[in-house]
Amino acid sequence: YYQVMFPTVRDAGGANSMQIAEIELIGAVWKNPNMLANGGFEDGVVEPWSLYGDGSIEVVQDDPAEGANCLKVTVNSAGANFWDTGLQHVGPTFEAGKSYTLSAMLKAKDGPMNVNFKPEIAGDPWTGYGSQEFTMTTEWAEYTVNTGVMDADIEPTSITFHIGYAPGEFFVDDVRFIED
């Protein structure tokens, strides 16, 4: 929701009417807080995000979706499997009886690129909750998955974006993992 300030309010003359001269939105407040650190990369550092496989990541100020920074991800080569390269954030415990939503703003540099969102167990058997593949374009867009309700507490976890489909570059911003 937005907090709204009403600096000028006048009685417009009717018993049930009000005239509002100005409205100022002073900031969005999310219903539930982001469970991930540095999801907007505004800290100017990569941590606690990491990349495994054949690629690299760096924080840049190149046309972010919001704020001053975003993450530039470079995939150097396709893996034998799309999960051979990935962007990860160590996740919080997924609690029994709760569901979660993972969302991120993504933009490919030169053309369509695939990414697989996977909130998962951070170890064998790497079970995913709400895994889904998306094709990002050269325009910023928000992509979202939902885990469904957890049957049990899950720990350790990670928020993983599998990106080993093909070489290329893309940008990530405003990553959120919230309890529904």
MDAnalysis code that builds the backbone (N, CA, C; Angstrom):
import MDAnalysis as mda
import numpy as np

u = mda.Universe.empty(540, n_residues=180, atom_resindex=np.repeat(np.arange(180), 3), trajectory=True)
u.add_TopologyAttr("name", ["N", "CA", "C"] * 180)
u.add_TopologyAttr("resid", np.arange(1, 181))
u.add_TopologyAttr("resname", ["TYR", "TYR", "GLN", "VAL", "MET", "PHE", "PRO", "THR", "VAL", "ARG", "ASP", "ALA", "GLY", "GLY", "ALA", "ASN", "SER", "MET", "GLN", "ILE", "ALA", "GLU", "ILE", "GLU", "LEU", "ILE", "GLY", "ALA", "VAL", "TRP", "LYS", "ASN", "PRO", "ASN", "MET", "LEU", "ALA", "ASN", "GLY", "GLY", "PHE", "GLU", "ASP", "GLY", "VAL", "VAL", "GLU", "PRO", "TRP", "SER", "LEU", "TYR", "GLY", "ASP", "GLY", "SER", "ILE", "GLU", "VAL", "VAL", "GLN", "ASP", "ASP", "PRO", "ALA", "GLU", "GLY", "ALA", "ASN", "CYS", "LEU", "LYS", "VAL", "THR", "VAL", "ASN", "SER", "ALA", "GLY", "ALA", "ASN", "PHE", "TRP", "ASP", "THR", "GLY", "LEU", "GLN", "HIS", "VAL", "GLY", "PRO", "THR", "PHE", "GLU", "ALA", "GLY", "LYS", "SER", "TYR", "THR", "LEU", "SER", "ALA", "MET", "LEU", "LYS", "ALA", "LYS", "ASP", "GLY", "PRO", "MET", "ASN", "VAL", "ASN", "PHE", "LYS", "PRO", "GLU", "ILE", "ALA", "GLY", "ASP", "PRO", "TRP", "THR", "GLY", "TYR", "GLY", "SER", "GLN", "GLU", "PHE", "THR", "MET", "THR", "THR", "GLU", "TRP", "ALA", "GLU", "TYR", "THR", "VAL", "ASN", "THR", "GLY", "VAL", "MET", "ASP", "ALA", "ASP", "ILE", "GLU", "PRO", "THR", "SER", "ILE", "THR", "PHE", "HIS", "ILE", "GLY", "TYR", "ALA", "PRO", "GLY", "GLU", "PHE", "PHE", "VAL", "ASP", "ASP", "VAL", "ARG", "PHE", "ILE", "GLU", "ASP"])
u.atoms.positions = np.array([
    [0.831, -1.167, 0.000],
    [0.000, 0.000, 0.000],
    [0.875, 1.228, 0.000],
    [0.277, 2.361, -0.262],
    [1.008, 3.624, -0.242],
    [0.520, 4.469, 0.925],
    [1.423, 5.162, 1.553],
    [1.056, 6.130, 2.562],
    [0.747, 7.423, 1.820],
    [-0.402, 7.994, 2.071],
    [-0.825, 9.181, 1.351],
    [-0.955, 10.333, 2.330],
    [-0.406, 11.476, 1.959],
    [-0.534, 12.681, 2.772],
    [-1.521, 13.617, 2.089],
    [-2.403, 14.221, 2.850],
    [-3.384, 15.163, 2.337],
    [-3.078, 16.547, 2.898],
    [-2.218, 17.326, 2.221],
    [-1.837, 18.621, 2.776],
    [-2.925, 19.686, 2.667],
    [-3.821, 19.574, 1.692],
    [-4.855, 20.584, 1.521],
    [-6.196, 19.886, 1.363],
    [-7.061, 20.033, 2.355],
    [-8.390, 19.432, 2.313],
    [-9.397, 20.539, 2.580],
    [-10.404, 20.644, 1.725],
    [-11.434, 21.667, 1.909],
    [-12.796, 21.018, 1.842],
    [-13.733, 21.575, 2.546],
    [-15.125, 21.158, 2.458],
    [-15.667, 21.701, 1.142],
    [-16.124, 20.833, 0.284],
    [-16.602, 21.254, -1.025],
    [-18.057, 21.704, -0.975],
    [-18.657, 21.728, 0.193],
    [-20.003, 22.265, 0.320],
    [-21.070, 21.227, 0.583],
    [-20.860, 19.994, 0.214],
    [-21.854, 18.962, 0.455],
    [-21.592, 18.238, 1.754],
    [-22.605, 17.618, 2.286],
    [-22.486, 16.925, 3.572],
    [-21.552, 15.721, 3.485],
    [-21.495, 15.067, 2.356],
    [-20.671, 13.868, 2.209],
    [-19.621, 14.018, 1.121],
    [-19.107, 15.195, 0.926],
    [-18.103, 15.383, -0.108],
    [-16.867, 16.052, 0.457],
    [-15.750, 15.843, -0.219],
    [-14.488, 16.431, 0.179],
    [-13.705, 16.736, -1.083],
    [-13.037, 17.854, -1.113],
    [-12.187, 18.206, -2.238],
    [-10.738, 18.074, -1.787],
    [-9.949, 17.329, -2.545],
    [-8.540, 17.127, -2.221],
    [-7.728, 17.835, -3.282],
    [-6.914, 18.803, -2.836],
    [-6.165, 19.612, -3.789],
    [-4.850, 18.981, -4.184],
    [-4.203, 18.242, -3.286],
    [-2.897, 17.659, -3.584],
    [-2.801, 16.281, -2.953],
    [-2.169, 15.364, -3.660],
    [-1.839, 14.045, -3.105],
    [-0.369, 13.810, -3.388],
    [0.362, 13.387, -2.383],
    [1.785, 13.104, -2.545],
    [2.044, 11.673, -2.091],
    [2.537, 10.808, -2.999],
    [2.932, 9.458, -2.635],
    [4.351, 9.533, -2.105],
    [4.551, 9.087, -0.859],
    [5.874, 9.245, -0.256],
    [6.638, 7.941, -0.150],
    [6.124, 6.872, -0.715],
    [6.891, 5.627, -0.734],
    [6.013, 4.410, -0.599],
    [6.427, 3.358, -1.262],
    [5.694, 2.102, -1.179],
    [6.162, 1.330, 0.045],
    [5.218, 0.668, 0.683],
    [5.533, -0.188, 1.816],
    [4.957, -1.561, 1.491],
    [5.795, -2.571, 1.414],
    [5.324, -3.908, 1.077],
    [4.610, -4.508, 2.268],
    [3.574, -5.260, 1.994],
    [2.801, -5.940, 3.040],
    [3.716, -6.822, 3.870],
    [4.555, -7.593, 3.218],
    [5.516, -8.453, 3.899],
    [6.917, -8.081, 3.426],
    [7.863, -8.065, 4.339],
    [9.218, -7.645, 3.957],
    [9.934, -8.676, 3.092],
    [10.895, -8.185, 2.321],
    [11.740, -9.041, 1.502],
    [12.624, -9.884, 2.416],
    [12.638, -11.187, 2.191],
    [13.444, -12.094, 3.003],
    [14.866, -12.240, 2.461],
    [15.170, -11.585, 1.344],
    [16.499, -11.653, 0.733],
    [17.257, -10.357, 0.984],
    [18.523, -10.485, 1.280],
    [19.383, -9.308, 1.441],
    [19.847, -8.822, 0.074],
    [19.953, -7.515, -0.079],
    [20.524, -6.892, -1.270],
    [19.795, -7.294, -2.557],
    [18.469, -7.389, -2.494],
    [17.680, -7.771, -3.667],
    [17.623, -6.710, -4.744],
    [17.925, -5.445, -4.373],
    [17.951, -4.379, -5.360],
    [19.355, -3.970, -5.734],
    [20.348, -4.625, -5.129],
    [21.773, -4.400, -5.396],
    [22.193, -2.963, -5.077],
    [21.420, -2.304, -4.233],
    [21.718, -0.926, -3.865],
    [22.906, -0.828, -2.912],
    [23.331, -1.951, -2.328],
    [24.531, -1.941, -1.485],
    [25.792, -1.722, -2.317],
    [25.674, -1.845, -3.656],
    [26.820, -1.644, -4.546],
    [27.769, -2.823, -4.603],
    [27.389, -3.939, -3.975],
    [28.212, -5.149, -3.974],
    [27.352, -6.327, -4.420],
    [28.007, -7.394, -4.817],
    [27.323, -8.601, -5.258],
    [26.785, -9.398, -4.066],
    [27.563, -9.485, -2.998],
    [27.204, -10.310, -1.861],
    [25.852, -9.903, -1.280],
    [25.054, -10.873, -0.871],
    [25.324, -12.291, -0.683],
    [24.988, -13.161, -1.891],
    [24.829, -12.563, -3.063],
    [24.584, -13.321, -4.283],
    [25.881, -13.955, -4.762],
    [25.763, -15.090, -5.441],
    [26.938, -15.766, -6.002],
    [26.546, -16.409, -7.324],
    [27.554, -16.755, -8.106],
    [27.328, -17.418, -9.382],
    [28.198, -18.661, -9.429],
    [27.621, -19.767, -9.882],
    [28.410, -20.968, -10.131],
    [28.319, -21.304, -11.606],
    [29.321, -21.992, -12.122],
    [29.358, -22.350, -13.536],
    [30.161, -21.340, -14.331],
    [29.970, -21.351, -15.661],
    [30.780, -20.547, -16.567],
    [30.140, -19.182, -16.817],
    [30.416, -18.251, -15.913],
    [29.872, -16.913, -16.068],
    [30.435, -15.972, -15.028],
    [29.894, -14.772, -14.987],
    [30.335, -13.777, -14.010],
    [29.177, -12.845, -13.675],
    [29.318, -12.159, -12.532],
    [28.318, -11.181, -12.111],
    [29.025, -9.935, -11.587],
    [28.384, -8.781, -11.810],
    [28.894, -7.532, -11.278],
    [27.742, -6.551, -11.108],
    [27.854, -5.687, -10.107],
    [26.869, -4.632, -9.902],
    [27.221, -3.483, -10.840],
    [26.213, -2.986, -11.571],
    [26.417, -1.898, -12.527],
    [25.332, -0.831, -12.333],
    [25.559, 0.321, -12.907],
    [24.578, 1.407, -12.895],
    [24.050, 1.638, -14.301],
    [23.882, 0.560, -15.038],
    [23.489, 0.600, -16.443],
    [21.982, 0.389, -16.566],
    [21.194, 1.478, -16.534],
    [19.753, 1.423, -16.744],
    [19.044, 0.439, -15.809],
    [19.161, 0.612, -14.477],
    [18.474, -0.293, -13.561],
    [16.952, -0.154, -13.663],
    [16.236, -1.184, -13.265],
    [14.770, -1.127, -13.265],
    [14.275, -0.187, -12.181],
    [14.997, -0.128, -11.062],
    [14.679, 0.780, -9.965],
    [15.956, 1.092, -9.210],
    [15.986, 2.211, -8.520],
    [17.169, 2.582, -7.751],
    [18.333, 2.971, -8.647],
    [19.550, 2.864, -8.087],
    [20.756, 3.280, -8.806],
    [21.537, 2.124, -9.413],
    [21.318, 0.895, -8.922],
    [22.137, -0.251, -9.348],
    [21.279, -1.429, -9.786],
    [21.903, -2.303, -10.551],
    [21.329, -3.604, -10.880],
    [22.492, -4.587, -11.032],
    [22.186, -5.836, -11.201],
    [23.202, -6.866, -11.359],
    [23.309, -7.238, -12.833],
    [24.521, -7.204, -13.365],
    [24.778, -7.663, -14.740],
    [25.306, -9.084, -14.638],
    [24.671, -9.986, -15.369],
    [25.044, -11.406, -15.366],
    [25.527, -11.767, -16.763],
    [26.706, -12.379, -16.830],
    [27.255, -12.836, -18.104],
    [27.355, -14.358, -18.062],
    [26.748, -15.012, -19.047],
    [26.863, -16.455, -19.215],
    [27.825, -16.652, -20.386],
    [28.977, -17.283, -20.123],
    [30.005, -17.431, -21.154],
    [29.719, -18.540, -22.154],
    [29.100, -19.623, -21.681],
    [28.809, -20.743, -22.581],
    [27.628, -21.531, -22.055],
    [26.949, -22.212, -22.975],
    [25.843, -23.077, -22.571],
    [26.398, -24.282, -21.833],
    [25.692, -24.728, -20.810],
    [26.087, -25.936, -20.107],
    [25.509, -27.156, -20.788],
    [25.968, -28.332, -20.390],
    [25.355, -29.562, -20.880],
    [23.894, -29.610, -20.425],
    [23.622, -28.993, -19.256],
    [22.283, -28.856, -18.698],
    [22.070, -27.383, -18.346],
    [20.833, -26.918, -18.399],
    [20.583, -25.505, -18.101],
    [20.947, -25.150, -16.668],
    [20.991, -26.122, -15.783],
    [21.325, -25.867, -14.373],
    [22.834, -25.878, -14.108],
    [23.650, -26.036, -15.144],
    [25.106, -26.054, -14.954],
    [25.687, -24.675, -14.627],
    [24.926, -23.614, -14.882],
    [25.311, -22.261, -14.471],
    [24.117, -21.663, -13.745],
    [24.383, -21.000, -12.621],
    [23.281, -20.431, -11.869],
    [23.670, -19.261, -10.997],
    [22.704, -18.407, -10.769],
    [22.799, -17.286, -9.851],
    [22.068, -17.705, -8.582],
    [22.713, -17.521, -7.413],
    [22.107, -18.009, -6.175],
    [22.204, -17.013, -5.031],
    [21.254, -17.159, -4.133],
    [21.214, -16.446, -2.851],
    [20.835, -17.497, -1.820],
    [21.635, -17.632, -0.763],
    [21.278, -18.568, 0.306],
    [19.936, -18.125, 0.850],
    [19.030, -19.071, 0.937],
    [17.670, -18.718, 1.304],
    [17.376, -18.858, 2.774],
    [16.265, -18.273, 3.170],
    [15.772, -18.451, 4.528],
    [15.073, -19.802, 4.641],
    [14.775, -20.238, 5.840],
    [13.994, -21.455, 6.035],
    [12.620, -21.276, 5.412],
    [12.170, -22.273, 4.664],
    [10.802, -22.289, 4.162],
    [9.989, -22.957, 5.272],
    [9.035, -22.260, 5.857],
    [8.305, -22.754, 7.022],
    [7.033, -23.501, 6.636],
    [6.771, -24.591, 7.371],
    [5.570, -25.395, 7.162],
    [4.332, -24.521, 7.288],
    [3.361, -24.761, 6.386],
    [2.106, -24.036, 6.424],
    [2.146, -22.671, 5.761],
    [3.297, -22.262, 5.239],
    [3.418, -20.958, 4.602],
    [3.739, -21.127, 3.116],
    [3.355, -20.138, 2.330],
    [3.740, -20.110, 0.923],
    [4.503, -18.811, 0.681],
    [5.299, -18.811, -0.384],
    [6.188, -17.702, -0.667],
    [6.119, -17.346, -2.145],
    [6.411, -16.087, -2.441],
    [6.479, -15.626, -3.822],
    [7.876, -15.084, -4.097],
    [8.467, -15.565, -5.177],
    [9.752, -15.082, -5.667],
    [9.471, -14.251, -6.908],
    [9.982, -13.010, -6.918],
    [9.829, -12.174, -8.107],
    [11.135, -11.447, -8.379],
    [11.348, -11.120, -9.639],
    [12.549, -10.387, -10.042],
    [12.257, -9.635, -11.325],
    [12.906, -8.497, -11.450],
    [12.888, -7.744, -12.697],
    [14.083, -8.223, -13.522],
    [13.846, -8.572, -14.784],
    [14.891, -9.095, -15.664],
    [14.841, -8.402, -17.022],
    [16.018, -8.298, -17.642],
    [16.119, -7.726, -18.987],
    [17.337, -8.325, -19.671],
    [17.150, -8.920, -20.853],
    [18.265, -9.444, -21.639],
    [18.940, -8.298, -22.386],
    [20.243, -8.407, -22.587],
    [20.976, -7.327, -23.263],
    [20.682, -7.278, -24.761],
    [20.805, -8.422, -25.460],
    [20.745, -8.405, -26.918],
    [19.589, -9.177, -27.536],
    [18.917, -9.998, -26.803],
    [17.839, -10.781, -27.381],
    [17.285, -11.728, -26.356],
    [16.295, -12.499, -26.721],
    [15.654, -13.379, -25.754],
    [16.661, -14.326, -25.077],
    [16.476, -14.518, -23.776],
    [17.287, -15.463, -22.997],
    [16.365, -16.184, -22.026],
    [16.663, -17.442, -21.781],
    [15.881, -18.223, -20.842],
    [16.503, -18.216, -19.460],
    [15.643, -18.326, -18.464],
    [16.044, -18.426, -17.066],
    [15.018, -19.319, -16.375],
    [15.477, -20.103, -15.429],
    [14.589, -20.957, -14.646],
    [14.651, -20.501, -13.190],
    [13.515, -20.043, -12.649],
    [13.423, -19.667, -11.234],
    [13.233, -20.944, -10.428],
    [14.006, -21.092, -9.333],
    [13.868, -22.298, -8.535],
    [14.185, -22.048, -7.056],
    [13.168, -21.695, -6.256],
    [13.368, -21.763, -4.811],
    [13.538, -23.247, -4.485],
    [14.622, -23.615, -3.776],
    [14.918, -25.044, -3.673],
    [15.624, -25.422, -2.382],
    [15.664, -26.729, -2.152],
    [16.523, -27.282, -1.114],
    [17.958, -27.098, -1.608],
    [18.820, -26.577, -0.739],
    [20.206, -26.289, -1.139],
    [21.086, -27.506, -0.908],
    [20.757, -28.594, -1.563],
    [21.510, -29.837, -1.453],
    [20.702, -30.967, -2.058],
    [21.360, -32.110, -2.200],
    [20.719, -33.284, -2.788],
    [19.477, -33.637, -1.982],
    [18.309, -33.736, -2.570],
    [17.961, -33.939, -3.975],
    [17.603, -32.669, -4.744],
    [17.932, -31.491, -4.250],
    [17.716, -30.219, -4.953],
    [16.250, -30.012, -5.343],
    [15.341, -30.410, -4.480],
    [13.914, -30.282, -4.748],
    [13.527, -28.815, -4.892],
    [12.800, -28.519, -5.961],
    [12.341, -27.159, -6.214],
    [10.899, -26.973, -5.788],
    [10.557, -25.738, -5.458],
    [9.204, -25.371, -5.046],
    [8.743, -24.217, -5.925],
    [7.903, -24.528, -6.888],
    [7.415, -23.511, -7.802],
    [8.339, -23.220, -8.961],
    [9.207, -24.152, -9.322],
    [10.150, -23.925, -10.424],
    [9.412, -23.577, -11.709],
    [9.956, -22.594, -12.438],
    [9.343, -22.226, -13.706],
    [10.375, -21.569, -14.610],
    [10.293, -21.887, -15.900],
    [11.176, -21.299, -16.906],
    [10.486, -20.095, -17.538],
    [11.282, -19.029, -17.764],
    [10.793, -17.823, -18.418],
    [11.737, -17.454, -19.551],
    [11.218, -16.718, -20.531],
    [12.042, -16.142, -21.574],
    [12.013, -14.633, -21.405],
    [13.167, -14.064, -21.038],
    [13.239, -12.619, -20.865],
    [13.524, -11.959, -22.211],
    [13.130, -10.693, -22.319],
    [13.336, -9.913, -23.538],
    [14.279, -8.750, -23.228],
    [14.422, -7.853, -24.175],
    [15.299, -6.694, -23.995],
    [14.609, -5.552, -23.249],
    [13.421, -5.767, -22.756],
    [12.690, -4.789, -21.946],
    [12.561, -5.306, -20.524],
    [12.686, -4.415, -19.541],
    [12.488, -4.813, -18.154],
    [11.090, -5.377, -17.981],
    [10.992, -6.531, -17.323],
    [9.701, -7.133, -16.992],
    [9.855, -7.888, -15.682],
    [8.771, -7.975, -14.936],
    [8.776, -8.717, -13.682],
    [8.310, -10.147, -13.930],
    [9.039, -11.097, -13.374],
    [8.721, -12.514, -13.480],
    [8.509, -13.028, -12.061],
    [7.515, -13.921, -11.886],
    [7.109, -14.334, -10.552],
    [6.760, -15.818, -10.511],
    [7.148, -16.469, -9.412],
    [6.703, -17.837, -9.124],
    [6.239, -17.908, -7.679],
    [5.373, -18.877, -7.416],
    [4.894, -19.114, -6.058],
    [5.260, -20.534, -5.664],
    [5.692, -20.704, -4.414],
    [6.134, -22.016, -3.946],
    [4.999, -22.979, -3.644],
    [3.812, -22.469, -3.418],
    [2.752, -23.299, -2.853],
    [3.008, -23.420, -1.353],
    [2.057, -24.003, -0.648],
    [2.164, -24.130, 0.806],
    [3.146, -25.256, 1.149],
    [4.074, -24.941, 2.030],
    [5.086, -25.909, 2.466],
    [4.455, -26.950, 3.397],
    [4.758, -28.241, 3.141],
    [4.262, -29.324, 3.990],
    [5.068, -29.434, 5.280],
    [6.333, -29.028, 5.224],
    [7.242, -29.130, 6.375],
    [8.248, -27.995, 6.288],
    [8.965, -27.743, 7.376],
    [10.060, -26.778, 7.321],
    [11.135, -27.319, 6.386],
    [11.679, -26.460, 5.542],
    [12.726, -26.845, 4.598],
    [13.961, -25.998, 4.893],
    [15.086, -26.683, 5.129],
    [16.344, -26.006, 5.406],
    [17.476, -26.988, 5.147],
    [18.574, -26.615, 4.566],
    [18.927, -25.308, 4.015],
    [18.239, -25.097, 2.673],
    [18.092, -23.832, 2.296],
    [17.439, -23.489, 1.039],
    [18.294, -22.504, 0.255],
    [17.958, -22.361, -1.012],
    [18.568, -21.306, -1.824],
    [17.537, -20.813, -2.828],
    [17.708, -19.590, -3.217],
    [16.943, -19.009, -4.317],
    [17.887, -19.089, -5.509],
    [17.519, -19.890, -6.495],
    [18.406, -20.167, -7.617],
    [17.754, -19.766, -8.931],
    [18.538, -19.111, -9.774],
    [18.142, -18.820, -11.144],
    [19.079, -19.621, -12.032],
    [18.564, -20.697, -12.661],
    [19.380, -21.491, -13.583],
    [19.477, -20.726, -14.897],
    [20.709, -20.556, -15.381],
    [20.912, -19.680, -16.537],
    [21.844, -20.273, -17.592],
    [22.118, -21.578, -17.537],
    [23.078, -22.184, -18.450],
    [22.513, -22.602, -19.784],
    [21.474, -21.942, -20.251],
    [20.843, -22.296, -21.521],
    [21.705, -21.927, -22.723],
    [22.263, -20.714, -22.705],
    [23.013, -20.200, -23.852],
    [23.883, -19.036, -23.389],
    [24.954, -18.728, -24.120],
    [25.749, -17.559, -23.747],
    [24.965, -16.262, -23.957],
    [25.306, -15.261, -23.164],
    [24.650, -13.966, -23.294],
    [24.775, -13.162, -22.018],
    [24.191, -11.980, -22.048],
    [24.214, -11.096, -20.890],
    [22.790, -10.653, -20.564],
    [22.523, -10.509, -19.268],
    [21.233, -9.978, -18.858],
    [21.392, -9.248, -17.537],
    [20.327, -8.541, -17.160],
    [20.340, -7.713, -15.962],
    [19.237, -8.165, -15.012],
    [19.514, -8.049, -13.717],
    [18.587, -8.461, -12.663],
    [18.441, -7.295, -11.695],
    [17.212, -7.053, -11.243],
    [16.973, -5.993, -10.272],
    [15.737, -6.336, -9.457],
    [15.643, -5.717, -8.296],
    [14.469, -5.789, -7.434],
    [14.008, -7.232, -7.196],
    [14.924, -8.099, -6.770],
    [14.587, -9.490, -6.464],
    [13.946, -9.535, -5.086],
    [12.780, -10.150, -5.013],
    [12.056, -10.247, -3.737],
    [11.614, -11.673, -3.495],
    [11.730, -12.091, -2.238],
    [11.179, -13.374, -1.797],
    [10.387, -13.040, -0.551],
    [9.057, -13.145, -0.667],
    [8.196, -12.721, 0.437],
    [7.222, -13.823, 0.832],
    [6.856, -13.810, 2.084],
    [5.815, -14.714, 2.573],
    [4.473, -14.174, 2.102],
    [3.617, -15.059, 1.559],
    [2.301, -14.622, 1.081],
    [1.354, -14.389, 2.228],
])
